[in-house]
Amino acid sequence: MPDDEWDGELADLYPAVVDPTHGRVDHIMAIHSLNPTGLAAHDALYRSAMAGTKTLRKVERELIALVVSLENHCHY
């Protein structure tokens, strides 16, 4: 969904999923926009995985995400 067409329930979710640095929404999140409940769940899972543990520092979580993305041939 184009970034300028988020309205209703999606408009409420947009600030949580837009990349503030680049002003865009990742493709995976845009695909989830077809199901706002799924989008909210995906965002909550991501935020929990990236910030929900005190046993790993943020940089360690980011490195794990990077390695997983490389293994999955994910470009972002």
VOVO-612854 format. One line per 10 residues: their letters; for each residue z, x, y of C-alpha. Coordinates in nm, 4 decimals, always signed. Layout:
A = Z:X:Y ~ ...
END
This chain:
MPDDEWDGEL = +0.0000:+0.0000:+0.0000 ~ -0.0883:+0.1437:+0.3415 ~ +0.2141:+0.2524:+0.5399 ~ +0.1448:-0.0027:+0.8139 ~ +0.1463:-0.3043:+0.5777 ~ +0.5108:-0.2957:+0.4683 ~ +0.6592:-0.6280:+0.5693 ~ +0.9316:-0.8651:+0.4556 ~ +1.1576:-0.7176:+0.1876 ~ +0.9424:-0.4031:+0.1766
ADLYPAVVDP = +0.9925:-0.3425:+0.5481 ~ +1.3665:-0.3157:+0.4786 ~ +1.3013:-0.0520:+0.2094 ~ +1.0442:+0.1482:+0.4064 ~ +1.2927:+0.3620:+0.6052 ~ +1.4581:+0.4735:+0.2804 ~ +1.1349:+0.5903:+0.1148 ~ +0.9213:+0.7246:+0.4002 ~ +0.9131:+1.1044:+0.4313 ~ +1.0565:+1.1564:+0.7807
THGRVDHIMA = +0.8931:+1.4984:+0.8147 ~ +0.5400:+1.3846:+0.7381 ~ +0.5700:+1.0121:+0.8142 ~ +0.4202:+0.9037:+0.4823 ~ +0.5267:+0.7436:+0.1568 ~ +0.4733:+0.9316:-0.1711 ~ +0.2191:+0.7687:-0.4005 ~ +0.4797:+0.6885:-0.6678 ~ +0.6882:+0.4993:-0.4156 ~ +0.3812:+0.3178:-0.2793
IHSLNPTGLA = +0.2956:+0.2064:-0.6328 ~ +0.6493:+0.0765:-0.6744 ~ +0.5989:-0.1272:-0.3571 ~ +0.4215:-0.3830:-0.5765 ~ +0.7693:-0.4646:-0.7098 ~ +1.0332:-0.4282:-0.4344 ~ +1.3192:-0.4529:-0.6856 ~ +1.1660:-0.1676:-0.8861 ~ +1.1140:+0.0345:-0.5682 ~ +1.4801:-0.0054:-0.4709
AHDALYRSAM = +1.5899:+0.0907:-0.8236 ~ +1.3633:+0.3980:-0.8293 ~ +1.4946:+0.5095:-0.4904 ~ +1.8568:+0.4602:-0.6009 ~ +1.7965:+0.6573:-0.9217 ~ +1.6315:+0.9421:-0.7303 ~ +1.9093:+0.9569:-0.4731 ~ +2.1747:+0.9521:-0.7457 ~ +2.0028:+1.2297:-0.9395 ~ +1.9610:+1.4452:-0.6311
AGTKTLRKVE = +2.3029:+1.3895:-0.4758 ~ +2.5232:+1.2234:-0.7359 ~ +2.6747:+1.5270:-0.9051 ~ +2.9287:+1.7749:-0.7772 ~ +2.8682:+2.0254:-1.0584 ~ +2.5311:+2.1382:-0.9214 ~ +2.4529:+2.2476:-0.5689 ~ +2.1659:+2.0730:-0.3898 ~ +1.9488:+2.3830:-0.4172 ~ +2.0033:+2.3867:-0.7955
RELIALVVSL = +1.9042:+2.0201:-0.8244 ~ +1.5932:+2.0872:-0.6151 ~ +1.4996:+2.3828:-0.8378 ~ +1.5395:+2.1696:-1.1503 ~ +1.3188:+1.9024:-0.9919 ~ +1.0612:+2.1686:-0.9063 ~ +1.0506:+2.3042:-1.2623 ~ +1.0233:+1.9538:-1.4085 ~ +0.7411:+1.8704:-1.1659 ~ +0.5570:+2.1905:-1.2583
ENHCHY = +0.5948:+2.1153:-1.6286 ~ +0.4628:+1.7630:-1.5672 ~ +0.1743:+1.9001:-1.3575 ~ +0.2999:+1.6942:-1.0660 ~ +0.1626:+1.8077:-0.7287 ~ +0.4700:+1.7103:-0.5251
END
